[in-house]
Amino acid sequence: MDEKLAQSIKREGACDFVPKNNLARLVPAIERELKSGKKTEKTRTPAKKGKK
C-alpha cells in the first residue's frame, strides 16, 4: 500500500496505519488505542454507558 492510499484511509477515519513491512509499529498502535479507549470510557456519561 502506498503513502497516498494510507493517507486516504486515515482521512476516512482510521487512527493509524501499520504496513506489513513495519510490524514493529503494531504493538505501539494497539497500546495507544487501548489508552484512548480507556480515556473515552472514563469520560462517558452514565446515561451513555449502557447504550452502544
PyRosetta script that sets phi, psi and omega in degrees:
from pyrosetta import init, pose_from_sequence

init()
pose = pose_from_sequence("MDEKLAQSIKREGACDFVPKNNLARLVPAIERELKSGKKTEKTRTPAKKGKK")
pose.set_psi(1, 131.3)
pose.set_omega(1, -179.0)
pose.set_phi(2, -86.8)
pose.set_psi(2, 170.5)
pose.set_omega(2, -176.2)
pose.set_phi(3, -62.5)
pose.set_psi(3, -37.6)
pose.set_omega(3, -179.6)
pose.set_phi(4, -63.7)
pose.set_psi(4, -40.6)
pose.set_omega(4, 178.5)
pose.set_phi(5, -67.4)
pose.set_psi(5, -40.9)
pose.set_omega(5, 178.0)
pose.set_phi(6, -61.4)
pose.set_psi(6, -42.9)
pose.set_omega(6, 178.4)
pose.set_phi(7, -63.0)
pose.set_psi(7, -40.0)
pose.set_omega(7, 178.9)
pose.set_phi(8, -63.4)
pose.set_psi(8, -42.3)
pose.set_omega(8, 179.5)
pose.set_phi(9, -64.0)
pose.set_psi(9, -41.4)
pose.set_omega(9, 179.4)
pose.set_phi(10, -65.6)
pose.set_psi(10, -36.2)
pose.set_omega(10, 177.4)
pose.set_phi(11, -64.9)
pose.set_psi(11, -29.0)
pose.set_omega(11, 180.0)
pose.set_phi(12, -78.8)
pose.set_psi(12, -6.6)
pose.set_omega(12, 175.9)
pose.set_phi(13, 129.7)
pose.set_psi(13, -10.1)
pose.set_omega(13, 177.9)
pose.set_phi(14, -66.9)
pose.set_psi(14, 140.8)
pose.set_omega(14, -179.3)
pose.set_phi(15, -87.2)
pose.set_psi(15, -26.1)
pose.set_omega(15, -177.1)
pose.set_phi(16, -152.3)
pose.set_psi(16, 163.6)
pose.set_omega(16, 178.8)
pose.set_phi(17, -135.8)
pose.set_psi(17, 125.2)
pose.set_omega(17, -179.7)
pose.set_phi(18, -121.3)
pose.set_psi(18, 105.2)
pose.set_omega(18, 178.7)
pose.set_phi(19, -71.8)
pose.set_psi(19, 154.3)
pose.set_omega(19, -178.9)
pose.set_phi(20, -58.4)
pose.set_psi(20, -32.0)
pose.set_omega(20, -177.0)
pose.set_phi(21, -85.1)
pose.set_psi(21, 5.5)
pose.set_omega(21, 179.2)
pose.set_phi(22, -140.7)
pose.set_psi(22, 58.0)
pose.set_omega(22, -177.3)
pose.set_phi(23, -70.2)
pose.set_psi(23, -9.4)
pose.set_omega(23, 175.8)
pose.set_phi(24, -62.1)
pose.set_psi(24, -21.8)
pose.set_omega(24, 178.9)
pose.set_phi(25, -82.0)
pose.set_psi(25, -10.6)
pose.set_omega(25, -174.8)
pose.set_phi(26, -65.7)
pose.set_psi(26, -51.1)
pose.set_omega(26, -177.8)
pose.set_phi(27, -62.0)
pose.set_psi(27, -47.9)
pose.set_omega(27, 177.5)
pose.set_phi(28, -60.1)
pose.set_psi(28, -35.4)
pose.set_omega(28, 179.0)
pose.set_phi(29, -66.2)
pose.set_psi(29, -41.5)
pose.set_omega(29, 178.3)
pose.set_phi(30, -65.6)
pose.set_psi(30, -44.9)
pose.set_omega(30, 179.4)
pose.set_phi(31, -60.6)
pose.set_psi(31, -40.9)
pose.set_omega(31, 179.6)
pose.set_phi(32, -62.8)
pose.set_psi(32, -42.5)
pose.set_omega(32, -179.7)
pose.set_phi(33, -69.3)
pose.set_psi(33, -37.0)
pose.set_omega(33, 177.2)
pose.set_phi(34, -64.1)
pose.set_psi(34, -42.1)
pose.set_omega(34, 177.1)
pose.set_phi(35, -63.1)
pose.set_psi(35, -42.5)
pose.set_omega(35, -179.9)
pose.set_phi(36, -62.9)
pose.set_psi(36, -41.5)
pose.set_omega(36, 179.0)
pose.set_phi(37, -64.9)
pose.set_psi(37, -38.8)
pose.set_omega(37, 178.2)
pose.set_phi(38, -65.2)
pose.set_psi(38, -40.8)
pose.set_omega(38, 178.0)
pose.set_phi(39, -63.6)
pose.set_psi(39, -42.0)
pose.set_omega(39, 179.7)
pose.set_phi(40, -63.6)
pose.set_psi(40, -42.5)
pose.set_omega(40, -179.5)
pose.set_phi(41, -63.5)
pose.set_psi(41, -38.1)
pose.set_omega(41, 179.9)
pose.set_phi(42, -67.3)
pose.set_psi(42, -31.2)
pose.set_omega(42, -175.6)
pose.set_phi(43, -92.1)
pose.set_psi(43, -6.8)
pose.set_omega(43, 179.3)
pose.set_phi(44, -69.8)
pose.set_psi(44, 144.7)
pose.set_omega(44, 178.1)
pose.set_phi(45, -76.7)
pose.set_psi(45, 153.6)
pose.set_omega(45, 179.7)
pose.set_phi(46, -55.9)
pose.set_psi(46, -33.9)
pose.set_omega(46, -179.6)
pose.set_phi(47, -67.3)
pose.set_psi(47, -31.4)
pose.set_omega(47, -178.0)
pose.set_phi(48, -86.0)
pose.set_psi(48, -19.0)
pose.set_omega(48, -176.3)
pose.set_phi(49, -61.5)
pose.set_psi(49, -35.1)
pose.set_omega(49, -178.7)
pose.set_phi(50, -80.0)
pose.set_psi(50, -19.7)
pose.set_omega(50, -178.0)
pose.set_phi(51, -97.7)
pose.set_psi(51, 143.1)
pose.set_omega(51, 176.8)
pose.set_phi(52, -134.4)
pose.dump_pdb("model.pdb")
